[in-house]
Each structure stands twice: as C-alpha cells, then as structure tokens.
C-alpha cells in the first residue's frame, strides 16, 4: 500500500514537472519569435515614414494672385505653405476658389472636381496643363499615406509606413466641374487635338 502511494506521488510530481518544462519551452519559443519579428520590423523601418509629403521640401519662388512669395506644396494635405522671406514665418495659402497659385511655372486652381466615374466629389488644387476654347486639361499630383504592413514570415514582404505619389488627370468641358480621366485617354485626347504636350 505504501509503495503504491509513493508511486502515485512520484508520478504526480513528474507530471507537474513535465508540464512546467513544456510551458517554459513554449514560452521561450514565443518570446524568441516575438523578438525576432520585432527585430525584423525595426530593421525594415528605422522609425521614419518613407517618401515625402511635399512636392519639394524647399521653398521656391511663386505667386498667389500676383503677390510674389516663397511657396512649397504639401501634396498630402493639398495645400500651399508660404513665406515672405526665407527666414520668415510660414503661413498657409487660403484655400478659396478665387486664389490662383503660380508654382514652378504651373498655374494651380482651387476647384471642385470628381474622381473617375463622377461618383466621388472633392475640392482641391488642380494644375492647368492646357486651356482651349471649350475645354481645360488639368493634372493633380497627389500623395496617399500607406500604413506599415508587417510580414508574419520572412517569405512574405512587409512595408514600412510610406507616402505614395500618384498623378491624376482631369478634363473640364466649358464651365462643368472637372472630372478625372485615365492617362491613356488623356494622351489620345492630346493626340486628337494635335497638341504638343508631354505628360510627365
């Protein structure tokens, strides 16, 4: 009887020890895996957002309704920042339909417009490409923020947070609201009108 009692106690203690041992191994494995993922993410992203939200980080000479100013274009917020002198304080150009901004030799108009399909409405700066009798052609430089995507394995690709630039094109017929068209359609339209324009 004593022997069986001792045997039961011994088996019970061995069972507890083996469970603790397995838990420790699993815990260490999870901690190592988490640290590995964390190290991989840190090496992929140095704490900075990749890309640039400005057309150019430096201020350039430009005009707002004829007033000569130093300007830079924040593509992400779709607004112009201005200074009177290089060491002067920064102000935002008022976003109104009456403002015409000349920046890097391009005229920027603050206008309402539709994205492709005429469904999504927005208001922002459009850069004039060409003005004809019945139509105006515009370009819009836009920046979208893409959050970080983490790769759960080393095979999959993860990306740091980043600003992604894209160019959109719009057409305005007479006084109608400008509407987005694809780059191919814009190129065909330019060719059909025999215009000497290179889309950058």
Beta strands, then each sheet from edge to edge (+ up, - down):
strand 1: 60-64
strand 2: 67-74
strand 3: 79-83
strand 4: 91-92
strand 5: 100-103
strand 6: 106-114
strand 7: 121-131
strand 8: 135-146
strand 9: 162-173
strand 10: 178-181
sheet 1: 4+ 3- 2+ 1- 5+ 6- 7+ 8- 9+ 10-
end
